[in-house]
Amino acid sequence: MIKFQHIEYLAGLTLLFLFLLLFISVLIWKKKSIRRIGNKTLVEKLFSGYSSRLFRLKFILAFLAFFFGVVGAANIQIGDKMEKVSRKGVDVVIALDVSKSMLAQDVQPSRLDKAKQLILRMMDQMPNDRIGLLVFAGNAYLQMPLTVDFSAARMYLNTVTPDMVPTPGTVIAKAIENSDQAFDPKEKLHKAIVLISDGEDWDNGALD
């Protein structure tokens, strides 16, 4: 079975017909121009470095390059059959508190760095899961949608600082609400939110 991931890109192949028409038009124009000047063989000798064969070869190469470029962008996929695969992992959104109080060093090297270390250890034990990362303080922002790319997750985690959420405070209710919105609403199972905070909450909606 052959299919394309982005079949809409194949519309670009219609440009090949325009290129072909343009090429044919140029060839006809060249022939007419040469006839008006004189004998074809003599005229072509006047133009040093010009080769009609080389001109055609360049067009063919450009034509094929564009064709395969469009097909490559459409991402052709080949398979023998559709196979139903049972789900093995869960979707986990980690909501990380990045308020200023997380910079306290009562836990070495700091509360925030200790939390990052915890998340990294969690990732090592989640080979079949998808992970998302949300940061919050006085507001909450989804930093990374659910993904199986744990290398990207580690990269995002390393860039997390309190400066990412300029609004002061620790609004846990907003973190929970935005984390829930990161999940597929059609999926009723296999979902978890891991909330990591130093417990300082400036609103009363977290329990609700």
JOFEN-V417277 format. One line per field, one symbol per residue. phi: phi as a letter, one per 40 degrees, with the letter a starting at -180 (. if undefined). Layout:
phi = ???
//
This chain:
phi = .babcbccccccccccccccccccccccccccccccciccccccccccgcbcccccccccccccccdcccccccfcbbacacbcbccbbbcbbccbcbcdcccdbcbccadcccccccccccdcbbcbbbbbbbbaacabbccacdabccccccccccccacccbccchaccccccccccccccccccbgbabbbbacgcbcbbcccc
//
